[in-house]
Amino acid sequence: MDALRRHSLLLIVLGSLVISLAMGLRHGFGLFMEPMSSDLGWGREVFAFALALQNLLWGLSQPFAGALADRFGAARVVVVGAVLYTIGLLFMGLSESALGMSLSAGLLIGLGLSGCTFSVILGAVGRAVAPEKRSMAMGIVSAAGSFGQFAMLPGTLSLLGWLGWSAALLAMGALAALMVPLGAMIKDRPSARQVSDLSLRDALDEAAGHRGFWLLCLGFFVCGFQVVFIAVHLPGYLFDQGLAVQVGSTTLALVGLFNIFGTYAAGWLGGIYSKPRILS
């Protein structure tokens, strides 16, 4: 196996581990709505607003995270994102006010996610593999995020039942810290040939002039809205209907399980067929 292929495989493995942790932890947040709201005397809108802020900031900051990765390398951006994610979880576990919740679960974790998830990791993977294998590689790494959801939700629920919501979030912060050394091992500092002369504003202006860009944004908006809405509100809703909290956790874990196969298949098909047709 030549050095280039070893580098590509290592990057896929590291990227998969980082995304698995980042997305696995994120998809467990909905389990905390009911216990945190009950213990702290909040209406559930406090928790829901913080998670909405998180996703808004995650989306808005991803172009900037991608631009920083293009300039300084993915490793540095992933490390900074992982640190913000970790601090956000720790402060979320100590939050006692709506403001604290919005700053921790909303601001810090939202910005952290932009640095250690898809825009940065997939960009690094896409640069590392041959064009004909790019779709498959991205499918594998994206499927790892769904694996994290499937594998970590039962563990998150166990931590919640064993330690209570505050200590469980602190433990999750310790898990998030594992992304720091994993991210630091990513070797992706772009060479001078890889760095575009376009500024971030020029790149965004060029993208905004392309119809496909807006169609993709609209599609991901719909996808993100429904996935996050279900992940945040379904566990509490099922609990209100008299079902055990394990039902909500199992349901979300199964969503992740089936998404593993769907994402992997989409990546494989994307290397063979027209991507717009697959998206349709």
Backbone hydrogen bonds, N-H to C=O, Kabsch-Sander energy under -0.5 kcal/mol:
donor,donor_aa,acceptor,acceptor_aa,energy
6,R,2,D,-2.2
7,H,3,A,-2.5
8,S,4,L,-2.2
9,L,5,R,-2.6
10,L,6,R,-2.6
11,L,7,H,-2.3
12,I,8,S,-2.2
13,V,9,L,-2.4
14,L,10,L,-2.9
15,G,11,L,-2.8
16,S,12,I,-2.3
17,L,13,V,-2.2
18,V,14,L,-2.4
19,I,15,G,-2.5
20,S,16,S,-2.4
21,L,17,L,-2.2
22,A,18,V,-2.8
23,M,19,I,-2.8
24,G,20,S,-1.9
25,L,21,L,-2.4
26,R,22,A,-1.7
27,H,23,M,-2.3
28,G,25,L,-1.2
29,F,26,R,-1.7
31,L,28,G,-1.4
32,F,29,F,-2.0
33,M,30,G,-1.0
36,M,32,F,-2.1
37,S,33,M,-2.3
38,S,34,E,-2.4
39,D,35,P,-2.4
40,L,36,M,-2.3
41,G,37,S,-0.7
42,W,37,S,-1.6
46,V,43,G,-1.8
47,F,43,G,-0.6
48,A,44,R,-2.5
49,F,45,E,-2.4
50,A,46,V,-1.8
51,L,47,F,-2.1
52,A,48,A,-2.2
53,L,49,F,-2.8
54,Q,50,A,-2.1
55,N,51,L,-2.1
56,L,52,A,-2.2
57,L,53,L,-2.7
58,W,54,Q,-2.3
59,G,55,N,-2.2
60,L,56,L,-2.5
61,S,57,L,-2.2
62,Q,58,W,-0.9
62,Q,59,G,-0.6
65,A,61,S,-2.3
66,G,62,Q,-2.7
67,A,63,P,-2.1
68,L,64,F,-2.3
69,A,65,A,-2.2
70,D,66,G,-2.1
71,R,67,A,-1.5
72,F,68,L,-3.4
73,G,69,A,-1.8
74,A,188,D,-0.6
77,V,73,G,-1.1
78,V,74,A,-2.9
79,V,75,A,-2.4
80,V,76,R,-2.3
81,G,77,V,-2.7
82,A,78,V,-2.8
83,V,79,V,-2.3
84,L,80,V,-2.4
85,Y,81,G,-2.4
86,T,82,A,-2.6
87,I,83,V,-2.6
88,G,84,L,-2.6
89,L,85,Y,-2.2
90,L,86,T,-2.3
91,F,87,I,-2.7
92,M,88,G,-2.2
93,G,89,L,-2.1
94,L,90,L,-0.7
95,S,91,F,-0.5
95,S,92,M,-0.9
101,M,97,S,-2.1
102,S,98,A,-2.3
103,L,99,L,-2.4
104,S,100,G,-2.2
105,A,101,M,-1.5
106,G,101,M,-1.1
107,L,102,S,-2.3
108,L,103,L,-2.4
109,I,104,S,-2.0
110,G,106,G,-1.3
111,L,107,L,-2.4
112,G,108,L,-2.5
113,L,109,I,-2.8
114,S,110,G,-1.2
115,G,111,L,-0.9
115,G,112,G,-0.9
116,C,112,G,-1.1
117,T,113,L,-0.5
121,I,117,T,-2.5
122,L,118,F,-2.3
123,G,118,F,-0.6
123,G,119,S,-0.7
124,A,120,V,-2.0
125,V,121,I,-2.5
126,G,122,L,-2.8
127,R,123,G,-1.5
128,A,124,A,-1.2
129,V,125,V,-1.4
133,K,130,A,-1.9
134,R,130,A,-0.7
134,R,131,P,-0.8
135,S,131,P,-0.5
137,A,133,K,-2.3
138,M,134,R,-2.5
139,G,135,S,-2.1
140,I,136,M,-2.2
141,V,137,A,-2.2
142,S,138,M,-2.6
143,A,139,G,-2.3
144,A,140,I,-1.3
145,G,141,V,-0.9
145,G,142,S,-0.8
146,S,142,S,-1.1
147,F,143,A,-2.2
148,G,144,A,-2.3
149,Q,145,G,-1.6
150,F,146,S,-2.4
151,A,147,F,-3.1
152,M,148,G,-2.6
153,L,149,Q,-1.4
155,G,151,A,-0.6
156,T,152,M,-2.8
157,L,153,L,-2.3
158,S,154,P,-2.0
159,L,155,G,-2.5
160,L,156,T,-2.3
161,G,157,L,-2.3
162,W,158,S,-2.3
163,L,159,L,-3.1
164,G,159,L,-0.6
164,G,160,L,-1.3
168,A,164,G,-2.1
169,L,165,W,-1.9
170,L,166,S,-1.7
171,A,167,A,-2.4
172,M,168,A,-2.2
173,G,169,L,-1.9
174,A,170,L,-1.6
175,L,171,A,-1.8
176,A,172,M,-2.6
177,A,173,G,-1.5
178,L,175,L,-1.5
179,M,176,A,-1.8
180,V,177,A,-1.5
182,L,178,L,-1.5
183,G,179,M,-2.7
184,A,180,V,-2.1
185,M,181,P,-1.1
185,M,182,L,-0.5
186,I,183,G,-1.4
188,D,186,I,-0.9
194,Q,191,S,-0.9
195,V,191,S,-1.2
203,A,199,S,-2.6
204,L,200,L,-2.6
205,D,201,R,-2.6
206,E,202,D,-2.4
207,A,203,A,-2.4
208,A,204,L,-2.8
209,G,205,D,-1.0
210,H,207,A,-2.1
211,R,209,G,-0.5
213,F,210,H,-0.8
214,W,210,H,-1.1
215,L,211,R,-1.9
216,L,212,G,-2.3
217,C,213,F,-2.3
218,L,214,W,-2.4
219,G,215,L,-2.3
220,F,216,L,-2.8
221,F,217,C,-2.1
222,V,218,L,-2.1
223,C,219,G,-2.3
224,G,220,F,-3.1
225,F,221,F,-2.5
226,Q,222,V,-2.0
227,V,223,C,-2.3
228,V,224,G,-2.5
229,F,225,F,-2.4
230,I,226,Q,-2.1
231,A,227,V,-2.5
232,V,228,V,-2.6
233,H,229,F,-2.4
234,L,230,I,-2.3
237,Y,233,H,-2.3
238,L,234,L,-2.7
239,F,235,P,-2.0
240,D,236,G,-2.2
241,Q,237,Y,-1.3
242,G,239,F,-1.7
243,L,238,L,-2.2
247,V,244,A,-1.6
248,G,244,A,-0.7
249,S,245,V,-1.7
250,T,246,Q,-2.8
251,T,247,V,-2.4
252,L,248,G,-2.1
253,A,249,S,-2.2
254,L,250,T,-2.3
255,V,251,T,-1.7
256,G,252,L,-1.9
257,L,253,A,-2.3
258,F,254,L,-2.5
259,N,255,V,-1.7
260,I,256,G,-1.4
260,I,257,L,-0.5
261,F,257,L,-1.0
262,G,258,F,-1.9
263,T,259,N,-2.9
264,Y,260,I,-2.3
265,A,261,F,-2.5
266,A,262,G,-2.3
267,G,263,T,-2.2
268,W,264,Y,-2.2
269,L,265,A,-2.9
270,G,266,A,-2.1
271,G,267,G,-0.7
271,G,268,W,-0.9
272,I,269,L,-1.8
273,Y,269,L,-3.2
278,I,274,S,-1.8
279,L,275,K,-2.6
280,S,276,P,-1.8
